[in-house]
Every structure is written in structure tokens, then in C-alpha cells.
Amino acid sequence: MTRLASLEERPSTWLQAWLALLPVFPFLSVAAILGLRSLNQLAPVVQVVLAVYATSQLIAACFAPEPLLALGTASLRTLLMFGLIGLGVRLRRGAALQPLLIGLLVVFGLALITSFGFSGSRLLSFRLSHPYYTPISLGLAGAFALWIAVGARKGPGWWRVMSGVLAIVVLLLSGSRGPILVAAVGSLMALTSSSRRLLIGIAMVLALGLTTALIGESQQNVFSRIASLDATGRDIVWSDTLSVIATHPIGGVGSYLLGGIIAPTEQQCAWFTALEERGFGCPTMLEALNGAWIIAHNGFLQQAGETGLIGTAGLFLLLGWIVHGALMAKDPLVLAVVSGLLLANLTDNVTLLPSPFFAELFWLASGMALAKKSETDHRGALVAGVALLSVTSFPVYVSATQSTDANTYIMRSLVAPTRWAADEPYLVWVSLRVPAGAYRLQLRACSTTCRTMSVLPVTAENGTIEQAIGGFLPSRIQRLELRLLDAKTTPWQLRPLARATWALGKDGP
């Protein structure tokens, strides 16, 4: 009987192959729709929560500027999400994710080969590169591979040790602070499952990786960047997204439709840096998607911008059930994935589908957590959802409560044309009296919402900034906005130090 139960719990061959190939071929995530039929194995109350989530997304889409398009995109995302949750229900346990490690090792090998091609043997002097993974994606891949390698129940010990060491090398060389924090927090959360082996293994591999880094070229940019608190321009994206939320607070603009609204005005098509450096430009067909993959770099802002308050309430209700289910399941890998990626959502959108593989992994783990959720203890799930919402939405209340001294930063003069020709660059000139130091000038074009035209670093000499800034304007413009920002792009400095707005007309046809 025990052997029969073990065979019934083992994932099917196609599912194991799909997991192994997913990191290498991310487009295979569409096959997750086959997991929809497994949702009927969930407890009735969990099925109700999923129904509430789906309904909230569809209702929100009805309030979007293009409701029919928003209904279609919301339906596609919900189907993919529910399919992954269904596959997670079928997998049952985090240990079933072990085939993912095969694909992750292939990704690591390709990243190391690609990176060595740029700078020879000086591996620690730059951030790891990959043809279609960003450094953040590589860092997350390293975190996941570390968890899987340490927690694996199958395979020889030497193979797991080798995988764990390679995972921590990739994690560190990605130069991404978020994934390193994800790895640490996810590992700590996994300890609540009372898995001592996981604690010892992760501690040993982390110690090995950090020691290697410290005795190597730790003075290089990769490691100095890890210690930095710089938000790397996310405050610009957050401010533009907040303008979208203020304009469309009820239903947002629609799933996958936010990127084209918050993208910089001169950015025709975002593409993989590694491919651009090799002469592979952004395909023309991708321009038609209008930046659908451009993100708000915060889980709450992304959801609120796409689906407004209605869709956001539905999502965080579901996330509350997932978090509570993961805590109750006491599965080390499920708890590490859920907690780690929700932490990463503070400054990125790593649960947004589709992705290179990590969002898919989150919803697979969510299915495992929901599969353990019983009919009881609804209060704990609601509390988890409210707590998660409160933490993730920090850009909103930081922006609302932050203040600046208007007498310290004074805009003495501004020369800005009030009319423009469609095919000509638009330039303004500004003079400011400010304390000595480094700043940024941000020029935004506004119609119903505001989006960034250009950002220019400037330095105040003798307490004065005199600078020209400009760019090409999009077609629909009602006004322009010039903002003075601190050079330090920390998450706690969202409001401009000084600001000026003016109306804009148009010359020519």
C-alpha cells in the first residue's frame, strides 16, 4: 500500500520533463493551462477564493479605458495563473520541483559562457550576463537552485553539492541585491518548517560563496553594488505609475497595458541588453505589443495600475490565502519560494506572468500551499492578505507623507516653449538655487497621466543649477512637468524637491 501511494504521488513523466525544460524555454509555460482540471481537488472554500479573484479581475477590466481588450488580457492571465496553481496541486510537495534544477544548471552554463566571452578570466569584475535573462533573473535562478539542491531528496550528494556551489556563485555574480535578500529571507522562512538539514546545507554553501567573494576581487563593482541602497531609478517608475493609479483608481488600465503608458516617451521597444550588444535589435513585431513587459517594479503599484482597487483587492485576498497556506503546510521549499518572491515584489514584479520561470514557480508553489488549505481558519488568511498589502504598498504612503522645504529649493527661472512642432525635439532651460550637491532633473509629458521624457543628472556648483533638458514629445500632450529630484534614488525619496508645470499647445498638423 505504501509503495502504491508513493507511485500515485510521483509527478507524471511529461510534468517532470516540462519542469526541467521551463527555465531554458520559458514559452513552455503556456502548457500550464493543462492544470486547470486539477483545481477541483481544492477545498470548496479555496475554490470560492479563486472565483472571487477571477471575478474581481473581470469587473476591473470593465472600468478600463479599453474594456474589451482588458477583458481579454485579464482572462488570459487568470487562465495561466489558475493552470499553474492546478499543476501545483497535482505536484503536492516542494520536493517535486527538483527537475527544475536541470534546466537551471543549463541556464547557469550559458550565462558563464556568455560572460567569459566579454571579459576573459576577470569573472568578478562585471555582472553576469545571459542572452535572455537579466542579472536579477539570474540571481533569482541562483536562489532557487540553492534551495532545490540543498533540499533535494534524490541524487548523489556530490551532485547536490556541486549544484549548490554553482548556484551561490551565480547568485553572487549576478550583482543583484534583491535576489541575495530573497535567498536569505527564503532560507530563514524555510527554517520554520524544522528542517535542520536545510539550515546546515544553506549555511555551508552561503559561507563558501561569501568567503570566495571576500578573498577574491571584492573591491570590484559587483560587490560594491550589492552593499548599495540605491533604488536604481525605480522612484521614477513609481511616480509615473502613481499618476496612472490616480487617473484610473477603480479598474486600472488593463492587464499587460500599463507598460506602454509608463514607458519613457523615447523608448520604442525594450530589449535584452546582451542581445543588443551583439547586434540583435528589438524585433519589429514586439513594438506592436506596446511595452507589455515593462513593469512598475512594485507588486502593489503594478496590480493597482493594471486593475485598480477592485482587482488589487482580489489579488491580495488570494495572496493572503497562499501565504497562510504556505505557513500551515510547513513545506521548506514552498515556504522559501512564496516568502522570497513576495519580498522581491517590493521592488520588482516577480510574480507577474509570464516570466523567464520564476513567476511560474511562485504560482506552482502557491498551488501546493492552497492544496493544504482546509475549510477552517479564514481569519489567518485575511490577516496575512491585509499585512502583505500594507507592506507592499509602501510607495503610496511614502509619497503621500513625504515633504520638502520649499524655501531650500527655489526655481529662479524657466524658459519653456508653450507650443511645439510634432517632429522637432522639445527643449527647456531652467535655473535653480539649491544647496551644493548632486541632483536629477526629470522632464515629464502629461495628458491624462504623466510619463517620463528624460532624466538628467546635474550637479549644483556654488548653489546654482543652470541646465537645458528636453526630448521628443508623444502625440497627446496637455501639459509638461519639470521636477528636481535628489541624486540618491532611495525608496524613501519619492516627492520632488521642486516642481514646475505648464500648458502646451501644438504647431503644425
C-alpha positions as CSV (number, residue, x, y, z in Angstrom):
1,M,0.0,0.0,0.0
2,T,2.8,2.4,0.8
3,R,4.6,1.8,-2.5
4,L,1.3,2.3,-4.4
5,A,0.7,5.6,-2.6
6,S,4.3,6.7,-3.5
7,L,3.7,5.9,-7.2
8,E,0.5,7.9,-7.1
9,E,2.3,11.0,-5.7
10,R,5.1,10.9,-8.2
11,P,4.7,13.6,-10.9
12,S,3.9,12.3,-14.4
13,T,6.8,12.0,-16.9
14,W,5.6,14.9,-19.0
15,L,5.3,17.1,-16.0
16,Q,8.8,16.3,-14.9
17,A,10.1,17.0,-18.4
18,W,8.2,20.3,-18.5
19,L,9.7,21.4,-15.3
20,A,13.2,20.6,-16.5
21,L,12.8,22.5,-19.8
22,L,10.9,25.5,-18.4
23,P,13.9,27.6,-17.3
24,V,15.6,27.1,-20.7
25,F,12.4,27.5,-22.8
26,P,10.2,29.9,-20.9
27,F,7.5,29.9,-23.6
28,L,6.6,26.4,-22.5
29,S,4.7,28.0,-19.6
30,V,1.6,28.1,-21.8
31,A,1.3,24.3,-21.3
32,A,0.3,25.1,-17.7
33,I,-3.3,25.5,-18.9
34,L,-3.5,21.7,-18.8
35,G,-3.5,22.0,-15.0
36,L,-6.9,23.7,-14.8
37,R,-8.8,20.5,-14.3
38,S,-6.9,19.8,-11.1
39,L,-8.5,22.8,-9.4
40,N,-11.5,20.7,-8.5
41,Q,-9.2,18.9,-5.9
42,L,-9.0,22.1,-3.8
43,A,-11.2,22.6,-0.8
44,P,-14.5,24.4,-1.7
45,V,-13.6,27.5,0.2
46,V,-10.4,27.8,-1.7
47,Q,-12.3,27.4,-5.0
48,V,-14.5,30.3,-3.8
49,V,-11.5,32.5,-3.2
50,L,-10.2,31.7,-6.7
51,A,-13.6,32.6,-8.1
52,V,-13.6,35.9,-6.2
53,Y,-10.2,36.7,-7.6
54,A,-11.2,35.9,-11.2
55,T,-14.4,38.0,-10.8
56,S,-12.5,40.9,-9.5
57,Q,-10.2,40.9,-12.5
58,L,-13.1,40.8,-15.0
59,I,-15.1,43.5,-13.2
60,A,-12.0,45.7,-13.0
61,A,-11.5,45.3,-16.8
62,C,-14.9,46.7,-17.4
63,F,-13.7,50.0,-16.0
64,A,-10.5,50.2,-18.1
65,P,-10.2,52.7,-20.9
66,E,-10.4,49.8,-23.4
67,P,-12.7,47.3,-21.7
68,L,-12.9,44.6,-24.4
69,L,-9.1,44.4,-24.7
70,A,-8.7,44.5,-20.9
71,L,-11.3,41.6,-20.6
72,G,-9.2,39.5,-23.0
73,T,-5.9,40.1,-21.3
74,A,-7.3,39.6,-17.8
75,S,-8.8,36.3,-18.9
76,L,-5.5,35.1,-20.4
77,R,-3.5,35.9,-17.3
78,T,-6.1,34.4,-15.0
79,L,-6.2,31.1,-17.0
80,L,-2.4,30.8,-17.0
81,M,-2.3,31.6,-13.2
82,F,-5.0,29.0,-12.4
83,G,-3.4,26.4,-14.7
84,L,-0.1,26.8,-12.7
85,I,-2.0,26.6,-9.4
86,G,-3.6,23.4,-10.7
87,L,-0.2,21.9,-11.6
88,G,1.0,22.8,-8.1
89,V,-2.0,21.0,-6.7
90,R,-1.0,18.0,-8.8
91,L,2.7,18.2,-7.7
92,R,1.6,18.4,-4.0
93,R,5.1,18.9,-2.4
94,G,8.0,21.2,-3.0
95,A,10.4,18.3,-3.4
96,A,8.6,17.6,-6.7
97,L,10.2,20.7,-8.2
98,Q,13.6,19.0,-8.3
99,P,13.6,18.6,-12.1
100,L,13.8,22.4,-12.4
101,L,17.4,22.1,-11.2
102,I,18.4,20.5,-14.6
103,G,17.1,23.5,-16.6
104,L,18.6,26.0,-14.1
105,L,22.1,24.4,-14.5
106,V,21.8,24.8,-18.2
107,V,20.9,28.4,-17.8
108,F,24.0,28.9,-15.5
109,G,26.3,27.2,-18.0
110,L,25.0,29.5,-20.8
111,A,25.5,32.6,-18.5
112,L,29.1,31.7,-17.7
113,I,29.9,31.0,-21.3
114,T,28.3,34.3,-22.4
115,S,30.1,36.3,-19.6
116,F,33.5,34.8,-20.3
117,G,33.1,35.9,-23.9
118,F,33.0,39.5,-22.8
119,S,36.0,39.8,-20.4
120,G,38.1,36.7,-20.4
121,S,39.0,35.4,-17.0
122,R,38.1,38.5,-15.0
123,L,34.9,37.0,-13.9
124,L,34.4,39.0,-10.8
125,S,34.8,42.4,-12.5
126,F,31.3,42.6,-14.0
127,R,27.7,41.4,-13.6
128,L,26.9,38.0,-15.0
129,S,25.3,38.2,-18.4
130,H,22.9,35.9,-20.3
131,P,21.2,36.2,-23.8
132,Y,17.6,36.4,-22.4
133,Y,18.0,36.5,-18.6
134,T,18.5,39.8,-16.8
135,P,21.0,39.9,-13.9
136,I,18.0,39.9,-11.5
137,S,16.6,36.8,-13.2
138,L,19.9,35.1,-12.9
139,G,20.1,36.0,-9.2
140,L,16.7,34.5,-8.6
141,A,17.7,31.4,-10.5
142,G,20.7,31.0,-8.2
143,A,18.5,31.4,-5.1
144,F,16.0,28.7,-6.4
145,A,18.8,26.3,-7.4
146,L,20.3,26.7,-4.0
147,W,17.1,25.8,-2.2
148,I,16.4,22.9,-4.5
149,A,19.9,21.5,-4.3
150,V,20.0,21.6,-0.5
151,G,16.5,20.3,-0.1
152,A,16.7,17.6,-2.8
153,R,15.9,14.1,-1.7
154,K,17.2,12.3,-4.7
155,G,20.6,12.2,-6.5
156,P,24.1,11.7,-5.3
157,G,25.5,14.0,-2.6
158,W,28.4,15.3,-4.8
159,W,25.9,16.4,-7.5
160,R,23.8,18.3,-5.0
161,V,26.9,20.0,-3.5
162,M,28.2,21.0,-7.0
163,S,24.8,22.4,-7.9
164,G,24.6,24.3,-4.6
165,V,28.1,25.8,-5.1
166,L,27.3,26.8,-8.7
167,A,24.0,28.3,-7.6
168,I,25.7,30.6,-5.0
169,V,28.4,31.6,-7.5
170,V,25.7,32.7,-9.9
171,L,23.7,34.4,-7.2
172,L,26.7,36.5,-6.1
173,L,28.0,37.3,-9.6
174,S,24.6,38.4,-10.7
175,G,25.3,41.5,-8.6
176,S,21.6,41.8,-7.7
177,R,20.8,42.8,-4.2
178,G,17.2,41.7,-4.3
179,P,17.8,38.0,-5.2
180,I,20.5,37.8,-2.5
181,L,18.0,39.1,0.1
182,V,15.4,36.7,-1.4
183,A,17.8,33.8,-0.9
184,A,18.5,34.8,2.7
185,V,14.9,35.5,3.8
186,G,13.5,32.5,1.9
187,S,16.1,30.3,3.7
188,L,15.2,31.8,7.1
189,M,11.5,31.2,6.5
190,A,12.2,27.6,5.4
191,L,13.7,27.1,8.9
192,T,10.2,27.4,10.4
193,S,9.5,24.0,8.9
194,S,12.0,22.5,11.3
195,S,14.2,21.2,8.5
196,R,17.7,21.2,10.2
197,R,19.3,19.7,7.1
198,L,18.1,22.7,5.0
199,L,19.6,25.1,7.6
200,I,23.0,23.4,7.7
201,G,23.3,23.0,3.9
202,I,22.3,26.6,3.1
203,A,24.6,28.0,5.8
204,M,27.6,25.9,4.5
205,V,27.0,26.9,0.8
206,L,26.5,30.6,1.7
207,A,29.6,30.6,3.8
208,L,31.6,29.1,0.9
209,G,30.3,31.6,-1.6
210,L,30.8,34.7,0.6
211,T,34.3,33.6,1.6
212,T,35.2,33.2,-2.0
213,A,33.9,36.6,-2.8
214,L,35.7,38.3,0.1
215,I,39.1,36.8,-0.7
216,G,38.7,37.5,-4.4
217,E,38.1,40.8,-6.1
218,S,35.6,42.1,-3.6
219,Q,36.6,45.7,-4.4
220,Q,35.1,45.4,-7.8
221,N,31.8,46.9,-8.9
222,V,29.7,43.7,-8.5
223,F,30.1,43.6,-4.7
224,S,30.2,47.3,-4.0
225,R,26.8,47.5,-5.8
226,I,25.4,44.8,-3.6
227,A,26.1,46.9,-0.5
228,S,24.4,50.0,-2.0
229,L,20.8,51.1,-1.1
230,D,20.3,52.9,-4.4
231,A,16.9,52.2,-5.9
232,T,18.4,52.4,-9.4
233,G,15.8,54.8,-10.8
234,R,12.7,52.9,-9.5
235,D,11.5,56.0,-7.9
236,I,11.0,57.5,-11.4
237,V,8.9,54.5,-12.5
238,W,6.9,54.6,-9.2
239,S,6.0,58.3,-9.6
240,D,4.8,57.7,-13.2
241,T,2.7,54.7,-12.1
242,L,1.2,56.6,-9.2
243,S,-0.1,59.1,-11.8
244,V,-1.8,56.3,-13.7
245,I,-3.4,55.0,-10.5
246,A,-4.6,58.5,-9.6
247,T,-6.3,58.7,-13.0
248,H,-7.8,55.2,-13.1
249,P,-8.3,54.3,-9.5
250,I,-11.3,51.9,-9.9
251,G,-10.4,49.5,-12.6
252,G,-6.9,50.5,-13.8
253,V,-5.9,50.4,-17.4
254,G,-6.0,46.6,-18.0
255,S,-3.6,43.7,-17.6
256,Y,-0.4,44.0,-19.7
257,L,-1.5,47.5,-20.8
258,L,0.4,49.5,-18.1
259,G,3.8,49.2,-19.6
260,G,3.0,51.2,-22.7
261,I,1.7,54.0,-20.6
262,I,4.6,54.3,-18.2
263,A,7.4,53.6,-20.7
264,P,9.7,56.5,-21.4
265,T,8.5,58.5,-24.4
266,E,11.6,57.8,-26.5
267,Q,11.7,54.1,-25.7
268,Q,10.3,52.3,-28.7
269,C,11.0,48.8,-27.7
270,A,12.7,47.4,-24.6
271,W,15.0,44.5,-25.4
272,F,17.6,42.2,-23.9
273,T,20.9,44.1,-23.3
274,A,23.1,41.1,-24.1
275,L,21.4,40.6,-27.5
276,E,21.6,44.3,-28.3
277,E,25.3,44.3,-27.6
278,R,25.7,41.5,-30.1
279,G,23.8,43.4,-32.8
280,F,20.4,41.8,-32.4
281,G,18.0,44.7,-32.3
282,C,14.5,44.7,-31.0
283,P,12.2,42.8,-33.4
284,T,9.6,45.0,-35.1
285,M,6.8,42.6,-34.1
286,L,7.5,43.3,-30.5
287,E,6.8,47.1,-31.0
288,A,3.2,46.2,-31.6
289,L,2.9,44.9,-28.0
290,N,3.5,48.4,-26.8
291,G,5.8,47.6,-24.0
292,A,3.5,45.0,-22.3
293,W,6.5,43.6,-20.4
294,I,7.6,46.9,-18.9
295,I,6.8,46.8,-15.2
296,A,6.2,49.1,-12.3
297,H,8.8,47.5,-10.1
298,N,6.4,47.1,-7.2
299,G,3.7,44.4,-6.7
300,F,1.0,46.8,-5.4
301,L,1.7,49.5,-8.0
302,Q,1.7,47.0,-10.8
303,Q,-1.7,45.5,-9.8
304,A,-3.3,48.8,-8.9
305,G,-2.2,50.4,-12.2
306,E,-3.5,47.4,-14.2
307,T,-6.7,46.5,-12.3
308,G,-7.4,49.4,-9.9
309,L,-8.7,49.0,-6.4
310,I,-11.1,46.2,-7.4
311,G,-8.5,43.9,-9.0
312,T,-5.9,44.7,-6.3
313,A,-8.4,43.7,-3.5
314,G,-9.0,40.4,-5.3
315,L,-5.3,39.6,-5.7
316,F,-4.3,40.3,-2.1
317,L,-7.2,38.3,-0.9
318,L,-5.8,35.3,-2.9
319,L,-2.2,36.1,-1.7
320,G,-3.4,36.1,1.9
321,W,-4.7,32.5,1.5
322,I,-1.5,31.5,-0.3
323,V,0.8,32.9,2.5
324,H,-1.3,31.3,5.2
325,G,-1.4,28.0,3.4
326,A,2.4,28.0,3.0
327,L,2.8,28.7,6.7
328,M,0.5,25.9,7.6
329,A,1.9,23.4,5.1
330,K,5.4,23.6,6.6
331,D,7.0,22.6,3.3
332,P,10.5,24.2,3.3
333,L,10.7,24.8,-0.4
334,V,7.2,26.1,-0.8
335,L,7.7,28.5,2.1
336,A,11.0,29.7,0.7
337,V,9.6,30.4,-2.7
338,V,6.4,32.1,-1.5
339,S,8.1,34.3,1.1
340,G,11.2,35.1,-1.0
341,L,9.3,36.2,-4.1
342,L,6.7,38.2,-2.2
343,L,9.6,40.0,-0.6
344,A,11.1,40.6,-4.1
345,N,7.8,42.1,-5.1
346,L,8.6,45.2,-3.0
347,T,10.9,46.5,-5.7
348,D,10.1,44.2,-8.7
349,N,7.3,42.2,-10.2
350,V,8.5,38.6,-9.9
351,T,5.0,37.1,-9.6
352,L,3.8,38.6,-12.9
353,L,3.0,36.1,-15.6
354,P,4.6,35.1,-17.9
355,S,8.3,35.3,-16.9
356,P,11.6,33.5,-17.6
357,F,10.4,30.9,-15.0
358,F,10.3,32.5,-11.5
359,A,6.6,33.7,-11.6
360,E,5.6,30.3,-12.8
361,L,7.5,28.8,-9.9
362,F,5.7,31.1,-7.5
363,W,2.2,30.0,-8.7
364,L,3.2,26.3,-8.7
365,A,4.3,26.7,-5.1
366,S,1.0,28.6,-4.4
367,G,-0.9,25.6,-5.7
368,M,1.0,23.4,-3.3
369,A,0.1,25.8,-0.4
370,L,-3.6,26.1,-1.4
371,A,-3.8,22.3,-1.6
372,K,-3.1,22.1,2.1
373,K,-5.6,24.8,3.0
374,S,-8.6,23.5,4.9
375,E,-12.1,24.9,5.5
376,T,-11.1,26.4,8.8
377,D,-9.1,29.5,10.0
378,H,-10.2,32.0,7.4
379,R,-9.2,34.9,9.8
380,G,-5.5,34.0,9.5
381,A,-5.6,34.2,5.7
382,L,-7.4,37.6,5.8
383,V,-4.8,39.0,8.3
384,A,-2.0,37.7,6.0
385,G,-3.5,39.4,3.0
386,V,-4.0,42.8,4.8
387,A,-0.5,42.7,6.2
388,L,1.0,41.9,2.8
389,L,-1.0,44.7,1.2
390,S,0.2,47.2,3.9
391,V,3.8,46.3,3.4
392,T,3.8,46.2,-0.4
393,S,2.0,49.5,-0.9
394,F,4.8,51.5,0.8
395,P,5.4,53.8,-2.2
396,V,1.9,55.2,-1.8
397,Y,2.2,56.3,1.8
398,V,5.8,57.3,1.4
399,S,4.8,59.6,-1.4
400,A,1.8,60.9,0.5
401,T,3.6,61.7,3.7
402,Q,6.9,63.0,2.4
403,S,7.5,66.8,2.5
404,T,10.2,69.1,1.3
405,D,11.3,72.6,2.3
406,A,10.1,75.0,-0.4
407,N,12.4,77.7,0.8
408,T,15.5,75.5,0.3
409,Y,15.0,74.5,-3.4
410,I,13.9,77.6,-5.5
411,M,13.3,77.6,-9.2
412,R,14.5,81.0,-10.2
413,S,13.7,81.0,-13.9
414,L,12.3,78.6,-16.5
415,V,12.3,79.1,-20.3
416,A,9.8,76.7,-21.8
417,P,8.0,77.0,-25.2
418,T,4.3,76.7,-24.9
419,R,3.9,75.4,-28.4
420,W,5.7,72.7,-30.4
421,A,6.1,71.1,-33.8
422,A,5.4,67.4,-33.9
423,D,8.7,66.3,-35.4
424,E,11.1,68.5,-33.5
425,P,12.8,68.0,-30.2
426,Y,11.4,70.0,-27.3
427,L,13.9,71.8,-25.0
428,V,13.5,73.8,-21.8
429,W,16.1,75.8,-19.8
430,V,16.0,76.1,-16.0
431,S,17.9,77.9,-13.3
432,L,17.6,76.8,-9.7
433,R,19.1,77.9,-6.4
434,V,19.8,74.8,-4.3
435,P,22.3,73.6,-1.7
436,A,25.5,72.2,-3.2
437,G,25.3,68.6,-4.2
438,A,24.1,66.1,-6.8
439,Y,20.6,66.1,-8.2
440,R,18.5,64.8,-11.1
441,L,16.2,66.8,-13.5
442,Q,13.2,64.9,-14.7
443,L,11.0,66.1,-17.6
444,R,7.6,64.5,-17.8
445,A,4.9,64.7,-20.5
446,C,1.3,64.6,-19.2
447,S,-2.0,64.0,-20.8
448,T,-4.4,62.0,-18.7
449,T,-1.3,60.5,-17.0
450,C,2.3,61.5,-16.8
451,R,5.3,59.7,-18.3
452,T,9.0,60.5,-18.2
453,M,10.6,62.1,-21.3
454,S,14.1,62.3,-19.9
455,V,16.1,62.2,-16.7
456,L,19.4,64.2,-16.5
457,P,22.0,64.0,-13.6
458,V,23.1,67.5,-12.6
459,T,25.5,69.0,-10.0
460,A,24.9,72.3,-8.2
461,E,28.1,74.4,-8.2
462,N,28.1,77.5,-5.9
463,G,24.5,76.7,-5.0
464,T,23.2,77.1,-8.6
465,I,21.9,74.7,-11.3
466,E,21.6,76.1,-14.9
467,Q,20.7,73.4,-17.3
468,A,18.8,72.6,-20.5
469,I,16.8,69.4,-20.8
470,G,14.5,68.0,-23.5
471,G,13.4,65.2,-25.8
472,F,10.8,64.2,-28.3
473,L,7.2,64.5,-27.2
474,P,4.5,61.9,-27.7
475,S,1.5,63.0,-29.8
476,R,-1.1,63.5,-27.0
477,I,0.1,66.2,-24.6
478,Q,-1.8,68.6,-22.4
479,R,1.0,69.9,-20.1
480,L,4.6,69.4,-19.2
481,E,6.2,69.0,-15.8
482,L,9.8,69.6,-14.7
483,R,10.9,68.1,-11.4
484,L,14.1,68.4,-9.4
485,L,15.0,65.1,-7.6
486,D,17.7,64.1,-5.2
487,A,20.5,62.1,-6.9
488,K,20.1,59.4,-4.3
489,T,17.4,57.2,-5.6
490,T,16.3,55.6,-2.3
491,P,12.8,54.2,-1.9
492,W,12.1,56.8,0.7
493,Q,12.5,59.9,-1.5
494,L,9.6,59.9,-4.0
495,R,8.5,63.5,-3.9
496,P,10.3,66.2,-6.0
497,L,12.4,68.8,-4.2
498,A,11.0,71.4,-6.7
499,R,8.4,71.3,-9.5
500,A,7.0,73.4,-12.3
501,T,4.2,72.7,-14.7
502,W,2.9,74.5,-17.8
503,A,0.3,74.0,-20.5
504,L,1.4,73.1,-24.0
505,G,-0.2,73.7,-27.4
506,K,0.8,72.4,-30.8
507,D,2.1,73.9,-34.1
508,G,1.6,72.3,-37.4
509,P,-0.7,69.5,-38.4
